[in-house]
């Protein structure tokens, strides 16, 4: 499964909303057999989570790659 989006504006609140949206998405996943989302927690920045790619210009999530 892959998602792609670009945003031209950068704001700290947007980065927080990206992190919260990813954590909400994770809560909806009932099966993660390859433990792709095991890194999705507050111990590391969400742009470093497995399967998450962020824009280098604004730090917003641009791609999710949840394939094993």
QUILINPE-V502402 format. One record per helix or strand. SS is the DSSP state (a for helix, b for strand). FROM is the first residue (numbers start at 1). LEN is the number of residues. If there is no record, write none. Layout:
# QUILINPE-V502402
ss | from | len
SS | FROM | LEN
SS | FROM | LEN
This chain:
# QUILINPE-V502402
ss | from | len
b | 2 | 3
a | 12 | 17
a | 36 | 4
a | 46 | 3
b | 52 | 3
b | 61 | 5
